[in-house]
Amino acid sequence: MAPPPPPPCSVRAAGSNPIGCLEVAEPWSGAAPPALPPLPGHLHVAAPAAEDDDDALAAAAAAVPSEQRVHDVVLKQAALAAAAPEMRRPAQLAERERVAGGLNAAFDRCGEVCKEYAKTFYLATQLMTPERRRAIWAIYVWCRRTDELVDGPNASHMSALALDRWESRLDDIFAGRPYDMLDAALSHTVATFPVDIQASTTNTMKSQEYSQYAPCVQPFRDMIEGMRLDLTKSRYRSFDELYLYCYYVAGTVGLMTVPVMGISPDSRANTETVYKGALALGLANQLTNILRDVGEDARRGRIYLPMDELEMAGLSEDDIFDGRVTDRWRCFMRDQITRARAFFRQAEEGASELNQESRWPVWASLLLYRQILDEIEANGYNNFTKRAYVPKAKKIVALPKAYYRSLMLPSSDSKPEILCPSYSDDILHYLKSGCRCRAWEDMKRLRKLMREWGMKKNMGVSSIETNSNIHESGAEGIGHESSDDMYVGDDRLPHHLVFPNALAVPPDQLNVEERKSILKTS
Ligand SMILES: CC(C)=CCC/C(C)=C/CC/C(C)=C/CC/C(C)=C/[C@@H]1[C@@H](COP(=O)(O)OP(=O)(O)O)[C@]1(C)CC/C=C(\C)CC/C=C(\C)CCC=C(C)C
């Protein structure tokens, strides 16, 4: 086996921290593991064009919204993971484990880095099985190194070429040719867990067969794509563009980690729901991060906010650069926070379906990060000069709370589930009869089904999506507002009507007869 290639790009950071993850780690001296089949073709969510190609970007975005493009990745990940066995141990892996005597040291190193950079998270991973814990550390370290390429002390030297090299180094990791010990930990992780695959039309192996040997590189590649965006893009024209960026840099983490954390054997949810939840948590965390760091980013000349929404709120770039906390800004921020919270709510559904020992760290991360939004509010929406942070006391309270939430069983027949926003009478019937409608997509599907069966929605009932929340008016004594009023009064609308008898059965898991009998009563 040929020796590993030289480092494709420097990842050494300035600074004295001896275990900082950007320190060059020891070259991987373990015998190179057996060669794996070549990686299939490059299949990532296509990045929007560079800024100077705005028209092409607008046309592309209009053709396929980011949410749909990302959704396709999520579906694929979920489908492949569902088809994969819990752990793969092909003969090659046994061989790999024999040659990799240094792996324990590599994983310990990842744990040290993790402890240094993300203490709370490190603590939370202690509840996981040793195998899962160290795999999460390895993924964490790779993500942190990737992020530091454009956000760390050496960021000013970063170039597209260096990111290309980082990506080919990623290919080497997935091909079982790690360059250093931290890479080796990830290489082992992706070979051990069914982080699943990406199929390629040029690949002659069947995807099922391929999944044994080539764990999925796509979310990892997509994260690098996010770093590329950071090099070239400092404005986001719409939420659609921002959504894609958030997927790249954070939603991907959710997709990378679900296969390691595992889905509870008690879960009745489909894999897709869990992956959607994981994606949602990444998006929610990133949106929160963005809202917290508006001032900091502006000082670097960056605005990670949808420009069209800013304009609609009567705000300009100068308002951001000048850091003016006005009524308009507060109103704009309220909407942005509402949207981030909607993603957290979606994440909750996935978090409950994870393996018991993985739930606590995820709930902890969810509750802690979500509290940053409360702190932004508590700061009077001044995120220009005040950094919102969760005080230690509140963090400490969140941990047992997260633990309590993690004890709740995944959805099942015996545990009626509470769903998302508010529903009209017809949706209410639908829910009470055993279905749930928790996203705009579900709502659209329901309406389509009703049309197919010649059913009309209740008179005076309207639904509308604002900031990723579905609002139904006309039900439960809530007055019917016009669409404009609903948009304006978004935060006055009820978000959490509770239907105690709603069971966790997605509409598409009911047979046609069941659906008909449910909808007949609507
Ligand atoms: C259990 C658990 C929380 C696992 C995730 C561990 C992991 C692999 C984290 C990697 C995070 C990382 C370094 C990402 C690189 C890009 C980046 C910096 C994203 C931002 C994170 C916060 O970064 P930072 O350290 O700068 O923040 P502070 O300034 O210190 O506040 C992000 C905001 C994104 C983080 C995204 C996640 C942790 C994804 C969470 C989703 C899951 C773990 C999936 C859970 C599964 C279900 C079903 C809900």
The ligand as an ORCA input file, in Angstrom:
! r2SCAN-3c Opt
* xyz 0 1
  C     -24.921     15.056     20.497
  C     -24.543     16.165     19.669
  C     -25.028     17.504     20.034
  C     -23.768     15.891     18.639
  C     -23.208     16.824     17.680
  C     -21.743     16.871     17.817
  C     -21.049     17.439     16.635
  C     -20.511     16.472     15.690
  C     -20.918     18.764     16.529
  C     -20.178     19.453     15.440
  C     -20.341     20.931     15.622
  C     -19.411     21.710     14.728
  C     -18.057     21.968     15.193
  C     -19.874     22.123     13.511
  C     -19.067     22.920     12.561
  C     -19.876     24.083     11.982
  C     -20.372     24.933     13.114
  C     -19.390     25.710     13.889
  C     -21.687     24.945     13.396
  C     -22.247     25.559     14.584
  C     -22.245     24.944     15.828
  C     -21.965     25.665     17.029
  O     -20.635     26.070     16.879
  P     -19.782     26.915     17.860
  O     -18.944     26.005     18.676
  O     -19.073     27.949     17.084
  O     -20.860     27.579     18.767
  P     -20.638     28.446     19.995
  O     -20.121     29.736     19.450
  O     -19.666     27.774     20.889
  O     -22.011     28.553     20.589
  C     -23.424     25.108     15.113
  C     -24.368     26.172     15.493
  C     -24.112     23.908     14.529
  C     -24.149     22.751     15.484
  C     -25.043     21.692     14.951
  C     -25.263     20.573     15.635
  C     -24.625     20.307     16.929
  C     -26.182     19.561     15.005
  C     -27.147     19.058     16.003
  C     -27.951     17.900     15.496
  C     -27.834     16.667     15.966
  C     -26.819     16.309     16.952
  C     -28.765     15.603     15.491
  C     -29.722     15.237     16.607
  C     -30.684     14.265     16.154
  C     -32.004     14.451     16.210
  C     -32.878     13.372     15.684
  C     -32.671     15.663     16.748
*
